[in-house]
Amino acid sequence: MKSLPYGDQGDGTYRNPVLYADYSDPDVIAVGADYYMTASSFNCTPGLPVLHSRDLVNWRIIGYAMEAFPFESYRNPQHGKGVWAPALRFYDGKFWIFFGAPDEGIFMTTAENPAGPWSPLHCVQEGKGLIDPCPFWDDDGQAYLVRAQAGSRCDGINSLLTLHRMAPDGTRLLDDGEVIVDGHWHHPTVEGPKLYKRNGYYYIFAPAGGVPGGWQTVFRSREIDGPYEDRIVLAQMSTPVNGPHQGAWVETVYGEHWFLHFQDKGHSGRILHLQPMEWGSDDWPLIGEPSPARDVTQPVLRHAKPKSAEKTEPSRLPASDGFEGDSLGWQWQWMANSEDRWREFVNPGLRLFCLGTSSGNQHWLEAANLLVQKPLDPEYAAEVEVDASNLRPGDRAGLLLTGAVWGGIYLERTEDGITALEARLPSTAARELEVDGHRQLNGTKARLSLWLVDGVCRFAVSDQSGEEHAVGLGIRPREAAWMGARIGLFALSPGRSASGGSAVYRNFIYTPIC
């Protein structure tokens, strides 16, 4: 069998990453022989994705825990805000997710079934800079919550972990909290804490050192409020896996221990890795494999899969979409709280209505009705058929790639008919799109495509004549606001209001380039 570049190898082993997609700040739990994961979703909705696996290697999306943000501001994109570093737990017969929104506070939702429905978001604590909360219920029933602080919202105060007593129903904090870990000296930018208990020790698994080049730290104490001793338990060392940290310890029903974390891969985002884990005789975790440094372990690149109740076959998350039903596939999210009036299903096909932006200048960063999905590979291609016959003058509909640098190809209704244009947004500070090329269409239907190879994303159009033409020079994508690049579909009108025009999308095809 040919060795696959990552994920399940089909021979009882896996290669890291197990999931080459931007599931930032993952948290994972075991419930019996099933595993569930959630991750940061920032400003995208629906938010708080819930994924399921039977082997910790192959994952599928089963739903979202949050339909929309309960704030008026999220009617427009709030890039880099929203859901940060959620914690997923199973307690008292329910699934719980806590997360911090850096400008609003700490929120919680629960469900009896991880596929939903989930309860409406409940604000546990209002406040700026309260991030990365993790709940914990002790053996005596007392509940706690440990959290971090965002320096960008707290006058530069970060690298602190604070412990609160919490109401057992998770609805409120009972005190102002006390700092139990100060990472300024040895573990700067300590954040993302996950609190566990084992063999009489309280353990806090927490990343430190920053995302691209950091490490995984574990703090432990016999008392929940400390004092805590610390140890670095995973670092890049001699591997290509930079900054391995921020994740979850999972104990399986088969007595195995595993650690899931992310790796920052630039425009690909924060991709998911799986590490074997053991407990040493001194009750410290050993994650990954030995490294050149005696006291620090490093990530594995390939390993035997976890034991599971059944044989699992290699699988991929969904990407391509024929838009043949009456709802969007789980891979799709909007860049803001969505409204039903933005789209309709025409079977087959998805009609997107052309909406205005807050500035009225068709600025992609302001497009609330931007429909996006995560790429699943380091290199890939995407194409979609667009029927532009119902565009009004000045309307634009197309295909793009987001990030710190945005690029896209779109169809626009002009006096001469339908024109295909490529544009780029060279930075998130740019106020207008830079148009790079154009081509007059033969007819009103076209296939738009993009492909990302060797770090460059290029765009092309094929009209009813059937000949494909590259339109511009492409872009070099970069991640922005803690998110990797997203493939997106959009329909925009000139001005601040809807034009009455629309475009129909059919046969979205995503293809990995290996």
Buried (B, 14 or more C-beta within 10 A) or exposed (E): EEEBEBBBBEEEEBBBBBBBBBBBBBBBBBEEBBBBBBBBBBBBBBBBBBBBBBBBBBBEBBBBBBBBBBBEEBBBBBBBBBBBBBBBBBBEEBBBBBBBBBBBBBBBBBBEEBBBEBBEBBBBBEBBBBBBBBBBBEEEEEBBBBBBBBBBBBEEEBBBBBBBBBEEEBEBBBEEBEEBBEBEEEBEBBBBBBBBBBEEBBBBBBBBBBBEEBBBBBBBBEEBEBEBEBBBBBBBBEBEBBBBBBBBBBBBEEEBBBBBBBBBBBBBBBBBBBBBBEEEEEEBBBBBBEBEEEEBBBBBBEBEBBEBEEEBEEEBBBBBBBBEEEEBBBBBBBBBBBBEEBBBBBEEBBBBBBBBBBEEBBBBBBBBBBBBBBBBBBBBBBBBBBBBBBBBEBBBBBBBBBBBBBBBBBBBBBEEEBBBBBBBBEEBEBEEBEBBBBBEBBEBBBBBBBBBEEEEBBBBBBBEEEEEEBBBEBBBBBBBBBBBBBBBBBBBBBBEEBBEBBBBBBBBBBBBEE
